[in-house]
């Protein structure tokens, strides 16, 4: 084998395996960095939209801009007897609910699901008291956002089995809500702007709690570390071993 600067030249398969592994780790690290940058950009656009002038709902109702969350305004009336309560204790340690209600826009052909906000619990396990909704025409403004992430519900659609309102849900599934209301829904929902006069807590943000941008960057660092480790291991395994020095007696012999 060729010996260069204290190292043995590795076999072709060891070199190929190291190059392939390091390249894969670097590619995975770059992917994680791209995901972090993408989510950072979404958060910036979301924050900017929250203070942007409201757009007319009719112009973007059916085709909202992708990866964007426009602030909209519209008039109409609530279906005040059709409230859905999402059991969502993440806002505070005492638990609570997030309230959703269908809204019928003027001149609209579908219902728009409105996120009224979060009502904190009182620690006794009882449902918070819901303030009454206005019966007549109202003007709303907020962000036109995708519905919250849903999941699989054991036992099928729980909304269909409930006969009293408000109805409880462990997640908001637009398809199930539309079926329950027997009316089609718009593709997104309205997250109402914060209102100091309202008892609802409205701190809307994109839900990246399971994988925020910082965690993507941490994973990228791990993948880059693996790539470096692969190269270091190759060098260590092919380092030329130094021969032990002979003693005086051995040299005399």
trRosetta pair geometry for C-beta under 8 A, 3 or more apart (Angstrom, degrees):
i j d omega theta_ij theta_ji phi_ij phi_ji
1 8 5.2 37 120 -165 139 100
1 9 5.4 -163 178 50 97 89
2 8 7.6 130 80 -160 50 53
2 9 4.1 35 63 -7 96 135
3 6 7.8 29 177 -91 93 6
3 7 7.2 167 -156 82 61 35
3 8 5.8 -32 -103 -99 74 59
3 9 7.4 -117 -74 -11 29 82
3 240 5.9 69 -150 -88 112 134
4 7 5.9 -26 71 63 70 85
4 9 6.6 62 8 -60 106 91
6 239 6.6 -7 144 -160 91 75
6 240 4.7 -136 -172 37 50 116
7 235 6.7 -56 -121 -151 136 74
7 238 5.5 54 -171 121 91 93
7 239 5.7 -51 -108 -113 75 44
7 240 5.8 -124 -82 -19 18 90
8 238 4.6 -124 65 -172 85 86
8 239 7.5 6 12 71 84 4
8 240 5.8 131 -37 -76 80 76
9 238 7.3 -70 120 -178 3 137
10 14 4.2 -110 173 86 120 123
10 15 4.8 147 89 -55 118 88
10 18 7.6 39 104 3 168 137
10 234 6.1 -43 -61 -170 156 101
10 237 7.7 59 -104 92 112 104
10 238 4.9 -87 -71 -76 87 154
11 14 4.7 89 58 8 83 104
11 15 7.0 -156 89 -5 41 89
12 15 5.8 -58 -148 40 31 110
12 16 6.0 31 156 -19 67 109
13 16 5.7 -52 -141 39 31 111
13 17 6.1 33 157 -21 65 107
14 17 5.8 -54 -144 37 27 110
14 18 6.3 26 156 -18 62 108
14 234 6.5 143 155 -131 103 99
14 237 7.7 -130 -165 95 143 136
14 238 7.6 140 122 -55 150 126
15 18 5.9 -58 -149 37 29 109
15 19 6.3 26 156 -17 65 108
15 234 7.4 93 -102 -154 52 139
16 19 5.9 -56 -145 38 30 109
16 20 6.1 26 158 -17 65 109
17 20 5.9 -57 -144 39 28 109
17 21 6.1 25 158 -16 64 111
18 21 5.9 -57 -143 40 28 108
18 22 6.0 24 161 -15 65 110
18 230 5.3 158 -150 156 78 103
18 231 6.5 107 177 -92 119 50
18 233 7.7 -164 -114 75 114 95
18 234 4.5 17 -103 -66 156 141
19 22 6.0 -57 -142 40 26 107
19 23 6.1 26 158 -19 63 110
20 23 5.9 -57 -145 38 27 111
20 24 6.4 28 155 -20 63 107
21 24 5.8 -56 -149 35 30 111
21 25 6.4 27 155 -16 65 106
21 226 7.9 -108 158 145 98 100
21 227 7.6 174 125 -115 74 60
21 230 4.8 -174 103 -131 120 155
22 25 5.8 -55 -147 38 32 110
22 26 6.3 32 155 -18 66 106
22 227 4.3 89 -150 -153 73 83
22 228 8.0 99 -130 -51 106 24
22 230 4.7 -151 -68 76 86 135
22 231 5.9 53 -92 -48 142 92
23 26 5.8 -54 -146 37 30 111
23 27 6.3 31 154 -20 64 106
23 227 7.8 114 -38 -126 17 115
24 27 5.7 -55 -148 36 30 111
24 28 6.4 29 154 -17 65 105
25 28 5.8 -54 -147 37 32 110
25 29 6.3 34 153 -19 64 106
25 223 4.7 178 -174 -179 76 79
25 224 6.9 150 142 -89 102 23
25 226 4.3 -148 -134 90 143 106
25 227 3.8 -169 89 -61 125 86
25 230 6.8 171 5 -6 145 133
26 29 5.6 -54 -149 37 32 114
26 30 6.4 33 153 -19 66 104
26 223 7.1 161 -84 139 19 104
26 224 6.7 61 -108 -106 62 68
26 227 4.9 67 -53 -92 80 158
27 30 5.7 -52 -148 36 32 111
27 31 6.5 37 151 -22 64 103
28 31 5.5 -50 -149 32 34 115
28 32 6.6 35 152 -19 64 102
28 220 8.0 -173 122 -116 67 57
28 223 4.4 -149 93 -136 102 149
29 32 5.7 -53 -152 34 33 110
29 33 6.6 33 151 -17 65 104
29 219 7.8 -168 -116 123 60 68
29 220 4.3 92 -160 -158 74 70
29 221 7.5 118 -137 -42 112 15
29 222 7.8 -171 -97 68 96 55
29 223 3.5 -162 -63 87 86 119
29 224 4.5 88 -119 -49 162 80
29 227 7.1 -78 -9 -11 137 129
30 33 5.6 -53 -150 36 36 113
30 34 6.4 39 151 -21 67 103
30 220 7.4 102 -57 -137 18 110
31 34 5.6 -52 -149 35 33 112
31 35 6.5 34 152 -19 65 104
32 35 5.6 -52 -149 35 34 113
32 36 6.5 37 152 -21 64 103
32 216 4.6 177 -177 -178 82 79
32 217 6.9 160 138 -84 106 25
32 219 4.6 -150 -133 90 152 103
32 220 3.8 -160 87 -66 122 86
32 223 6.5 156 6 10 134 135
33 36 5.6 -51 -149 34 34 113
33 37 6.4 32 153 -16 66 104
33 216 7.1 156 -83 139 23 105
33 217 6.7 64 -104 -105 67 69
33 220 4.8 80 -52 -111 81 156
34 37 5.8 -55 -148 38 32 110
34 38 6.2 36 152 -23 65 107
35 38 5.5 -52 -144 35 31 115
35 39 6.4 26 159 -14 65 105
35 211 8.0 -36 148 148 131 122
35 213 7.8 -175 119 -120 71 65
35 216 4.7 -147 90 -138 105 146
36 39 6.1 -59 -148 39 28 104
36 40 6.3 32 153 -21 64 107
36 213 4.1 96 -153 -159 78 83
36 214 7.5 106 -133 -55 118 18
36 216 3.8 -168 -64 87 91 128
36 217 5.0 64 -95 -51 163 84
36 220 7.2 -72 -11 -19 133 134
37 40 5.6 -53 -147 36 32 115
37 41 6.4 34 154 -21 64 104
37 213 7.7 109 -47 -140 22 119
38 41 5.8 -55 -154 33 29 111
38 42 6.6 30 149 -19 63 104
39 42 5.4 -48 -147 34 38 114
39 43 6.4 40 154 -20 66 102
39 206 7.7 -166 -160 109 88 144
39 208 5.7 97 -165 -111 134 152
39 212 7.2 179 133 -166 149 44
39 213 4.7 -163 82 -71 118 93
39 216 7.1 148 21 -4 132 146
40 43 5.8 -55 -150 36 31 111
40 44 6.5 32 152 -19 65 105
40 213 5.0 63 -56 -100 87 159
41 44 5.7 -53 -149 35 33 111
41 45 6.4 30 154 -16 66 105
42 45 5.8 -56 -148 39 31 108
42 46 6.2 34 152 -23 66 107
42 67 6.4 -98 -102 -165 96 90
42 206 6.0 51 130 -54 115 171
43 46 5.5 -52 -145 35 31 114
43 47 6.3 30 156 -17 65 105
43 205 7.6 18 -132 -167 90 98
43 206 6.0 -118 -91 32 72 127
43 208 7.6 -63 -68 1 114 141
43 213 7.6 -88 -4 -23 138 129
44 47 5.9 -54 -147 38 30 109
44 48 6.3 28 154 -17 64 108
45 48 5.6 -55 -145 39 32 111
45 49 6.2 35 155 -25 66 106
45 67 7.3 69 65 146 163 79
45 68 5.9 -96 164 -121 138 67
45 69 6.7 127 125 23 96 90
46 49 5.8 -54 -148 32 29 112
46 50 6.8 37 152 -30 61 101
46 69 5.3 33 -112 35 72 141
46 143 7.6 37 -154 -143 78 155
46 205 6.8 99 133 -146 144 58
46 206 5.5 -142 -54 -30 166 107
47 50 5.8 -48 -156 20 33 116
47 51 7.7 2 158 5 60 102
48 51 6.8 -79 -163 46 35 89
48 52 6.2 49 145 -48 71 108
49 52 5.2 -47 -141 12 39 123
49 68 7.2 143 -75 -179 137 75
49 69 4.7 175 65 86 169 85
49 70 6.2 -132 -146 -116 122 21
49 71 5.3 165 170 -33 81 91
49 143 5.9 85 124 -117 120 109
50 71 6.8 131 -115 -75 20 124
50 143 6.5 -38 -92 -61 68 123
50 193 7.6 134 -161 -119 78 87
50 204 7.7 172 -103 73 120 104
52 70 7.6 -85 83 -150 138 58
52 71 5.0 166 70 20 91 125
53 71 7.3 171 101 79 22 122
54 71 4.8 -95 -102 125 64 94
54 72 5.6 77 -164 -171 95 11
54 73 3.9 80 137 -28 145 101
54 141 4.9 -76 -88 -144 152 117
55 59 6.3 -95 160 59 109 123
55 60 6.2 43 114 4 136 129
55 70 5.2 -32 26 172 132 127
55 71 6.7 121 8 79 80 57
55 72 5.4 -45 65 -104 77 66
55 73 7.4 170 69 16 29 78
56 59 4.8 80 81 -3 97 109
56 60 7.8 133 86 8 61 86
56 72 7.3 4 136 -149 9 86
56 73 7.0 -43 -104 60 40 84
56 74 7.8 96 -164 -81 52 77
57 60 6.9 -92 -159 53 35 79
57 61 5.5 56 157 -71 78 98
57 72 4.5 82 -85 179 79 128
57 73 6.7 -129 -32 75 94 35
57 74 3.9 -6 -3 -67 146 120
57 105 6.4 -131 100 -128 148 153
57 112 8.0 -39 -170 -82 143 159
57 144 7.4 149 -125 -78 84 133
58 61 5.7 -24 -129 -15 29 121
58 74 7.7 130 -34 -109 72 108
58 105 8.0 178 -70 144 81 145
58 107 7.2 -8 -93 96 130 118
58 108 7.9 -141 -96 -86 86 81
60 63 6.5 -99 -152 77 56 60
60 64 5.1 71 164 -102 103 60
60 65 7.0 -43 -144 -16 127 77
60 70 5.8 41 89 47 168 155
60 72 7.0 -133 60 -91 116 123
60 144 6.8 145 107 73 120 167
61 64 7.7 -19 -157 -56 8 84
61 105 7.9 -120 -109 37 141 163
61 108 7.3 -162 -147 -124 161 106
61 186 5.7 -84 -176 -136 90 131
62 186 7.4 -111 -85 -144 50 89
62 187 7.1 88 -148 0 41 116
64 68 7.2 -154 159 77 89 86
64 70 6.5 -148 -149 18 97 111
64 144 5.7 -156 -113 124 137 125
64 187 6.9 -146 9 80 110 117
64 188 5.6 18 -12 -12 154 142
65 68 3.9 -6 98 51 113 129
65 70 6.5 98 25 -36 108 110
69 143 4.9 15 159 -171 107 115
69 144 6.6 180 -166 68 59 59
69 145 5.2 14 -138 -92 113 82
70 143 7.3 154 88 -148 32 63
70 144 5.2 -1 67 37 81 114
71 141 6.8 36 172 177 94 92
71 142 6.9 -119 -145 145 76 17
71 143 5.6 -46 -96 -91 65 61
71 144 7.5 176 -106 0 15 81
71 193 7.8 48 -147 -71 113 110
72 141 6.7 -160 96 -140 44 62
72 142 7.0 -18 54 65 75 50
72 143 7.6 101 13 -138 81 18
72 144 4.8 52 -7 -41 127 113
72 190 7.0 -96 64 -115 115 105
73 139 6.7 5 -173 -179 98 97
73 140 7.0 172 -148 89 53 49
73 141 4.3 -15 -98 -96 81 97
74 105 4.9 -42 166 -125 133 116
74 106 7.5 -172 177 29 87 83
74 112 7.6 76 78 23 155 165
74 139 7.5 177 92 -150 30 60
74 140 5.9 -14 62 59 76 91
74 141 7.9 148 17 -82 57 56
74 190 7.9 -113 35 -91 121 150
75 105 7.0 95 76 -153 44 71
75 106 5.0 4 91 0 93 123
75 137 6.0 19 179 -177 103 104
75 138 7.1 -179 -146 90 65 35
75 139 5.1 -31 -95 -98 81 71
75 140 7.7 159 -94 16 30 73
76 103 5.6 105 94 165 129 92
76 104 5.1 -162 179 94 123 51
76 105 4.1 -104 -57 -115 141 31
76 106 5.1 -151 -84 -25 73 65
76 108 6.9 -15 -94 11 140 125
76 112 7.7 116 53 32 160 118
76 137 6.9 -131 153 -140 8 74
76 138 7.2 -29 71 58 49 71
76 140 7.5 -37 41 9 91 113
77 103 7.3 -179 94 -155 26 71
77 104 5.8 -10 61 57 72 96
77 134 8.0 -114 -141 106 78 89
77 135 7.5 9 -159 161 117 37
77 136 6.5 -92 -111 165 117 24
77 137 5.6 -71 -68 -95 94 46
77 138 6.6 110 -107 15 51 84
78 101 5.5 11 -155 136 111 132
78 102 7.5 125 -159 86 61 51
78 103 5.5 -41 -101 -104 57 76
78 104 7.9 157 -111 16 9 77
78 114 7.5 -79 -109 35 95 142
78 133 4.8 -74 82 152 161 140
78 134 6.8 116 16 67 120 68
78 135 7.9 -90 56 -116 97 27
78 138 7.0 15 -20 25 93 131
79 82 4.3 -4 121 32 115 119
79 101 6.6 -171 63 175 73 90
79 102 4.5 4 32 77 124 100
79 103 7.2 -142 4 -83 79 27
79 104 6.6 86 -45 -22 93 102
79 111 7.2 -19 -11 -134 132 131
79 181 7.7 96 90 -136 169 123
80 83 7.7 -8 180 -46 40 100
80 101 7.2 11 -115 -164 35 139
80 132 7.6 22 -165 -171 129 74
80 133 4.4 -165 -123 69 99 120
80 134 7.9 -147 -86 76 126 31
80 135 6.2 -50 -24 -102 152 64
81 165 5.7 96 168 86 72 159
82 101 6.5 119 88 -150 71 74
82 102 5.4 -14 97 26 127 109
82 165 6.3 -85 -108 -129 35 146
82 181 6.4 69 -170 -106 149 104
83 99 6.0 -22 -169 -162 111 99
83 100 7.2 143 -163 76 60 47
83 101 5.0 -29 -106 -91 72 94
83 130 6.8 82 151 -157 170 165
83 133 8.0 173 -74 -22 119 135
83 165 6.1 110 40 178 76 103
83 166 3.9 -51 88 -108 100 106
83 167 7.5 166 90 24 53 66
84 99 7.4 140 77 -159 50 49
84 100 4.4 -22 66 67 101 101
84 101 7.2 179 21 -77 73 42
84 159 7.6 -25 -117 -111 115 121
84 166 6.6 173 -92 -170 16 96
84 167 5.4 -27 -112 70 69 91
84 168 7.9 137 -163 -109 63 11
84 169 5.6 9 -177 0 107 126
84 172 6.6 108 124 -111 141 100
84 177 6.6 -59 -50 -113 159 115
85 97 4.4 -15 -170 -172 103 137
85 98 7.3 143 -161 69 52 44
85 99 5.9 -20 -104 -101 70 66
85 100 7.7 -169 -75 24 25 76
85 127 7.1 7 179 -144 166 123
85 166 4.9 76 -22 137 109 134
85 167 7.0 179 22 86 79 38
85 168 5.3 -35 71 -107 100 59
85 169 6.9 155 76 23 46 76
86 97 6.3 138 66 -166 48 73
86 98 4.2 -20 61 60 110 98
86 99 7.7 -149 20 -67 80 21
86 100 6.6 58 -20 -9 107 111
86 148 7.6 75 -143 47 165 150
86 169 5.4 -36 -98 77 64 95
86 170 7.5 79 -151 -161 69 11
86 171 6.9 44 -137 -120 109 24
86 172 5.7 -54 -82 -43 127 99
87 95 7.8 -21 -166 -168 83 105
87 97 6.2 -41 -98 -108 43 80
87 168 6.5 33 -37 -167 104 102
87 169 7.3 -165 4 82 80 42
87 170 5.9 -28 45 -109 109 57
88 91 6.7 60 122 -13 97 98
88 96 6.8 -37 77 86 71 78
88 97 6.6 97 30 -141 81 31
88 98 4.6 17 25 -11 139 108
88 118 6.9 -95 85 -119 120 108
89 92 7.6 -88 -174 66 64 50
89 93 7.9 31 171 -153 101 20
89 94 7.8 -144 -148 93 96 31
89 95 3.9 -42 -113 -116 107 67
89 96 6.3 128 -111 29 53 63
89 121 7.3 -21 -115 0 88 131
90 209 7.9 -72 -168 -77 147 173
91 96 5.8 -48 54 52 120 133
91 118 4.8 122 -55 171 167 158
91 120 6.5 -122 101 -92 121 83
91 201 6.4 130 -174 89 146 143
91 203 7.8 135 -133 46 107 116
92 95 7.5 -69 79 11 77 17
92 96 6.4 58 42 -10 97 127
92 120 5.1 9 35 -128 139 116
92 121 7.6 -159 76 35 106 79
94 120 6.0 61 71 175 115 98
94 121 4.4 -152 131 76 92 92
94 122 6.5 -35 165 -162 137 2
94 123 4.5 -68 -141 -67 109 76
95 120 7.7 116 88 -167 40 59
95 121 3.8 12 84 8 82 149
95 123 7.6 141 31 -89 96 38
95 125 7.8 37 59 -104 154 43
96 118 5.8 68 122 177 135 93
96 119 5.4 -168 -169 93 107 52
96 120 4.3 -76 -83 -130 140 30
96 121 4.3 -139 -71 -24 60 76
96 128 6.3 14 -140 -19 79 132
97 118 7.3 172 92 -149 35 61
97 119 5.5 -3 59 55 81 97
97 121 7.6 93 -13 -65 72 87
97 127 6.5 16 -21 -147 142 86
97 128 6.2 -150 27 29 104 105
98 115 6.7 -21 172 -154 109 97
98 116 7.9 158 179 58 62 76
98 117 7.2 -119 -143 138 73 21
98 118 5.1 -36 -95 -95 75 72
98 119 7.9 170 -91 17 27 70
99 115 7.7 125 83 -162 53 49
99 116 4.2 -27 88 51 104 122
99 117 6.8 1 44 57 93 50
99 118 7.9 167 7 -99 76 24
99 119 6.5 44 -22 -8 112 111
99 130 6.5 124 -104 -123 148 114
99 166 7.6 -65 -131 -137 94 154
99 200 7.1 -99 38 -113 116 125
100 113 5.6 5 -178 -178 114 102
100 114 6.7 157 -156 77 62 46
100 115 5.7 -29 -100 -99 83 55
100 116 6.9 -162 -89 4 26 85
100 172 6.0 84 -15 -110 165 140
100 177 7.9 -63 120 -117 136 149
100 189 7.5 -36 -140 -160 116 145
101 113 7.6 157 80 -154 25 59
101 114 5.4 -24 65 60 75 99
101 116 6.1 45 7 -40 105 116
101 133 6.6 167 -173 -84 176 159
102 111 4.3 -7 -167 176 114 134
102 112 7.1 130 -160 68 61 38
102 113 5.8 -41 -98 -97 61 60
102 114 7.3 132 -129 11 11 85
102 177 7.6 165 -68 165 108 116
102 181 6.0 90 -52 -110 160 155
102 183 7.4 94 -163 72 155 133
102 185 7.6 -110 -121 -105 105 100
103 111 6.6 134 61 -168 39 77
103 112 4.7 -37 68 70 96 91
103 113 7.4 151 15 -107 84 10
103 114 4.7 58 -21 -26 125 122
103 140 6.9 -18 -161 -4 162 157
103 190 7.0 -31 34 32 143 135
104 108 6.5 -168 -175 63 59 117
104 111 5.8 -47 -85 -110 68 76
104 112 7.7 163 -88 21 20 81
105 108 3.5 80 68 -22 99 135
105 112 5.9 53 -30 -4 104 126
106 137 7.7 29 -61 -135 117 114
108 111 7.8 121 118 -83 131 25
108 112 7.1 -56 180 -25 168 104
108 186 7.8 -55 -166 -58 130 118
109 184 7.8 4 125 68 82 119
110 183 6.9 145 -151 157 61 93
110 184 4.6 -68 -122 97 109 91
110 185 5.8 126 168 -142 118 13
110 186 5.2 147 97 -54 129 69
111 178 7.9 173 53 -111 113 76
111 181 6.5 -62 30 132 160 158
111 183 5.0 72 -9 117 121 128
111 184 7.2 159 23 88 80 44
111 185 5.4 -47 74 -105 84 67
111 186 7.3 -131 90 -6 37 81
112 185 7.1 116 -104 -159 27 78
112 186 4.9 1 -99 19 77 127
112 189 6.8 137 178 -134 74 52
112 190 5.7 45 154 -12 119 113
113 147 7.0 30 75 -98 142 109
113 172 7.5 146 165 178 153 134
113 174 6.8 -132 -5 -113 148 91
113 177 6.4 40 -88 127 136 158
113 185 5.8 7 -24 -148 101 131
113 186 7.7 -148 11 49 73 86
113 189 4.2 -46 82 -118 94 110
113 190 7.3 177 91 23 47 73
114 140 6.8 -82 -121 -151 136 161
114 142 7.9 109 -146 41 90 147
114 189 6.7 -179 -86 -176 22 91
114 190 4.7 -21 -113 67 73 105
114 192 6.4 47 -176 -45 101 103
115 142 7.9 -155 58 145 89 157
115 189 6.0 84 -25 136 95 124
115 190 6.7 -159 22 93 75 52
115 191 4.7 -9 55 -109 126 63
115 192 6.4 -148 83 5 69 80
115 204 7.4 109 99 -95 141 124
116 192 6.3 15 -131 12 33 136
116 200 5.3 -133 143 -104 84 161
117 192 6.5 -71 -45 59 96 113
117 198 6.8 112 24 131 156 133
117 200 2.9 108 73 160 133 119
117 201 5.6 166 169 64 111 38
117 202 4.1 -73 -108 -71 118 82
118 200 6.4 118 47 -169 37 77
118 201 4.3 -40 67 64 96 99
118 202 7.4 166 16 -75 79 40
118 203 7.7 -39 21 29 126 84
119 128 4.1 -155 137 83 123 152
119 130 7.2 -114 -40 -97 166 64
119 199 7.0 38 -115 122 92 99
119 200 6.2 -58 -66 -111 76 67
119 201 7.3 162 -81 12 27 89
120 128 6.9 107 79 -75 36 147
120 201 6.7 56 -35 -10 93 135
121 124 7.8 -157 167 36 100 56
121 125 7.7 30 -171 -83 135 16
121 126 7.7 146 -155 66 95 52
121 128 6.1 -128 -103 -49 46 101
122 126 6.8 -15 48 58 110 94
122 128 6.9 134 -20 -94 92 81
130 166 6.9 110 -30 -28 158 140
131 199 6.0 132 -30 33 134 123
134 138 5.1 116 75 -64 138 126
140 190 6.3 59 138 153 135 154
140 192 6.4 -83 -161 -110 103 96
141 192 7.6 83 79 -145 42 66
141 193 5.6 0 100 -7 84 124
142 190 5.0 102 70 176 119 88
142 191 5.1 -154 159 88 124 47
142 192 4.2 -108 -70 -118 146 26
142 193 4.8 -148 -95 -29 73 65
142 204 8.0 88 -171 4 109 159
143 190 7.3 148 74 -155 41 53
143 191 4.7 -12 59 57 94 103
143 193 7.8 115 -17 -72 75 68
143 204 6.4 -165 36 109 133 151
144 188 5.0 81 171 105 82 141
144 189 7.7 166 -153 81 52 27
144 190 6.2 -27 -98 -98 59 66
145 188 5.9 165 81 -173 22 115
145 189 6.3 -34 69 67 73 75
145 190 7.7 115 23 -121 78 18
145 191 5.1 13 17 -8 129 118
145 204 7.3 -163 -17 176 161 134
146 188 5.6 -76 -88 -121 37 91
146 189 7.6 38 160 22 15 85
147 150 7.4 13 118 -37 117 102
147 172 5.7 -128 -175 105 115 111
147 173 7.9 110 134 -128 149 20
147 174 5.1 -161 -27 -44 162 110
147 188 7.1 -167 -34 -145 68 47
147 189 5.2 82 -86 -7 74 123
148 171 6.8 -134 102 -159 108 85
148 172 5.6 83 48 44 101 108
148 207 6.9 61 -138 -6 89 149
149 171 7.3 -61 106 -153 55 129
149 207 6.8 -118 -1 80 111 142
150 171 4.5 138 -132 135 65 131
150 172 6.6 -110 -86 76 99 43
150 173 4.5 82 -128 -88 153 81
151 170 7.8 -62 55 112 111 105
151 171 5.4 126 23 -6 84 162
153 156 6.9 -25 98 107 100 10
153 157 7.0 88 77 -97 138 32
153 158 6.0 -109 167 -15 143 103
153 170 6.5 147 -110 51 104 117
153 171 7.3 -147 -65 38 107 102
153 173 7.8 -101 -14 -23 127 140
155 158 6.9 60 93 -75 110 85
156 160 7.7 -48 132 44 107 121
157 160 4.6 59 105 4 113 110
157 161 7.4 157 103 -11 67 87
157 173 8.0 -113 -119 66 91 141
157 176 5.0 179 -132 -135 112 116
157 179 7.2 -51 -148 83 163 137
157 180 7.7 -165 168 -64 127 101
158 161 5.7 -61 -158 37 45 110
158 162 6.7 42 150 -25 74 105
158 168 7.5 -54 129 88 130 78
158 169 6.8 159 74 -112 118 64
158 170 7.6 74 24 4 150 94
159 162 6.0 -60 -153 30 36 109
159 167 5.5 65 -132 158 80 148
159 169 6.5 -1 -69 -86 99 106
159 176 5.4 130 22 156 134 109
159 177 7.0 -172 -98 -91 174 50
159 179 7.9 126 84 80 127 94
159 180 4.4 -59 137 -84 131 142
160 176 7.8 -108 -30 -163 92 94
160 179 7.3 -34 -72 118 109 113
160 180 6.3 -135 -74 -98 64 88
162 167 4.6 135 94 -129 150 101
162 168 7.0 160 -90 32 156 73
164 167 7.5 152 88 -81 51 69
167 180 7.5 -116 52 -180 170 153
169 172 6.0 91 113 -81 148 56
169 173 7.7 -150 -164 10 135 80
172 177 6.7 9 -168 -43 82 132
173 176 3.9 58 85 15 113 112
173 177 6.5 169 84 -14 57 84
174 177 5.5 -56 -142 39 33 112
174 178 6.1 35 159 -21 68 105
174 185 5.3 -129 -168 71 104 149
174 189 7.7 -149 -90 -51 115 109
175 178 5.9 -53 -147 35 28 110
175 179 6.4 26 154 -16 62 107
176 179 5.7 -55 -148 39 32 111
176 180 6.2 34 152 -22 66 107
177 180 5.5 -55 -146 36 31 113
177 181 6.2 18 159 -7 66 110
177 185 6.5 43 94 -47 109 147
178 181 6.0 -62 -143 46 28 101
178 182 7.9 111 161 -69 54 8
178 183 6.5 -114 -152 82 69 49
178 184 5.7 21 -151 -127 125 35
178 185 4.7 -114 -81 -8 106 102
179 182 7.1 22 -174 -75 32 49
181 185 7.8 93 50 -59 138 98
186 189 7.6 147 78 -81 97 42
191 202 7.4 144 170 -160 86 105
191 204 4.4 94 164 -112 141 159
192 195 7.2 -33 143 -16 115 112
192 200 7.8 54 72 94 130 144
192 202 5.9 -85 86 -122 85 149
193 202 7.0 94 141 127 23 150
194 198 8.0 -152 -173 47 48 118
194 202 4.4 -171 -95 80 64 111
194 203 7.4 41 -86 -76 119 51
195 198 4.0 68 82 -1 111 113
195 200 7.6 46 50 58 100 96
195 202 7.0 57 13 19 71 139
198 202 7.3 37 83 -13 135 118
207 210 7.9 36 149 5 88 88
208 211 6.1 -82 -172 78 79 57
208 212 4.6 104 124 -100 109 59
208 213 7.1 22 148 -23 154 67
209 212 6.9 8 -115 -51 21 96
211 215 5.5 -121 -150 78 54 132
211 216 6.6 70 171 -55 94 87
212 215 5.3 100 56 5 68 100
212 216 7.6 -124 104 -4 41 87
213 216 5.5 -53 -154 32 40 114
213 217 6.6 36 152 -17 70 103
214 217 5.7 -55 -153 36 35 110
214 218 6.5 39 149 -22 66 103
215 218 5.3 -47 -147 33 38 115
215 219 6.5 39 153 -17 66 101
216 219 5.8 -56 -152 37 32 109
216 220 6.4 37 148 -24 65 103
217 220 5.3 -46 -147 32 37 117
217 221 6.6 43 152 -21 64 99
218 221 5.7 -49 -154 31 33 113
218 222 6.8 36 147 -20 62 102
219 222 5.4 -50 -153 33 39 116
219 223 6.5 36 152 -18 68 101
220 223 5.8 -54 -149 36 34 108
220 224 6.3 30 154 -15 67 106
221 224 5.9 -56 -146 40 30 109
221 225 6.2 36 152 -24 64 107
222 225 5.5 -56 -150 34 30 114
222 226 6.6 33 151 -21 64 101
223 226 5.6 -49 -152 31 36 114
223 227 6.7 38 150 -20 64 100
224 227 5.5 -48 -152 32 37 114
224 228 6.6 36 151 -15 66 103
225 228 5.7 -54 -149 39 34 110
225 229 6.1 37 151 -23 66 107
226 229 5.5 -53 -144 36 32 114
226 230 6.5 39 154 -26 64 100
227 230 5.8 -49 -153 26 31 113
227 231 7.0 25 152 -12 61 102
228 231 5.9 -58 -156 37 36 108
228 232 6.2 33 151 -18 69 109
229 232 5.6 -55 -143 39 34 112
229 233 6.1 38 157 -23 67 104
230 233 5.9 -52 -148 33 27 111
230 234 6.7 30 153 -20 61 104
231 234 5.7 -54 -154 33 33 113
231 235 6.5 28 152 -15 66 106
232 235 5.8 -58 -150 38 33 109
232 236 6.2 31 154 -19 68 107
233 236 5.8 -55 -143 37 31 110
233 237 6.2 26 160 -16 66 110
234 237 6.1 -61 -147 39 25 107
234 238 6.3 -7 164 9 62 116
235 238 6.4 -78 -143 53 25 91
235 239 6.4 51 154 -59 65 91
236 239 5.8 -29 -151 -13 32 117
246 250 4.1 -124 -171 91 101 126
246 251 5.1 124 116 -57 123 83
247 250 4.8 96 52 8 75 101
247 251 7.1 -140 96 -4 40 86
248 251 5.7 -57 -149 38 32 109
248 252 6.4 34 153 -22 67 103
249 252 5.7 -52 -149 32 33 111
249 253 6.6 34 152 -20 64 102
250 253 5.7 -51 -152 32 34 112
